[in-house]
Amino acid sequence: LDAGADRDDAEAALRALGVDARTAAVIRMRALGDPDVALPGGPERALDAWRPWRSYALRHLALGGGA
């Protein structure tokens, strides 16, 4: 896996290995550099306003910037 990998193919390969959807999404966000990932089970509709930068918005909120 690297930032140049096809993100859809890499995520599909991870899922085929048994990696759960949330972990595959985090890998896609952090290791593959995808700026627009909404984590499964999260508030996807609420994040639509932040497209195409949902990964950055989620990281900001996770670090306490959404208080």
N, C-alpha and C positions, 0 to 999 in steps of 0.2 A: 504494500500500500504506500502510495505517495501522493502528493498534491496534484500530480499530473495524471493520475489514474482516472478512468471513466467512472464517475461517481455512481451512476445507476448500476453498472456492471459490478463494481466493488461491493456495493450494498447487497446486491443479489447473491454474490459469492459468499459473503458473510452470513447471510440468512440461510443459504444452503448448508453451511457448516454447523448450523444450529444456534447461531448468535441471535438473541432476541431482538425485536424491532427497535426498542428504545436504545439498546447498546449499539446497534448498527447505525442508528441515527446520530448518536454522539460521536462515533468514529467518523462518520461522514462529515460532521460539523468540524471536529477538531483535527483529525489526521488528514482528511482530504480537502480541507479548506473550503467547504461549501458554505457560502454566506447566507443561504436561505433554507434552513432546516427547521421544521416544526416538530418537536418531539411527540411521538405517539402517546395518546392519553393526556396530552396537555390541552390548553385552551386555544385550539387551532383557529377558531373563528375570531377570537380576540386578537390573535397575532396577524391576521390578514392585513391589517393596516400597516404593518411593518415590512411587508414584502418589498423588495427582495433581500431584506437584511434581518430576517427573523433570528438567525443564529446569533448575531451580535446583540439583538434585543434580549434574547433569552439569557445570554451570558451576563449582560448588564444587570438584569433582574436577579439572577442567581448570586451575584456579588453584592447585592443589597442596594443597588441603584434605583430600585423601583419603589422604595418606601415613601 
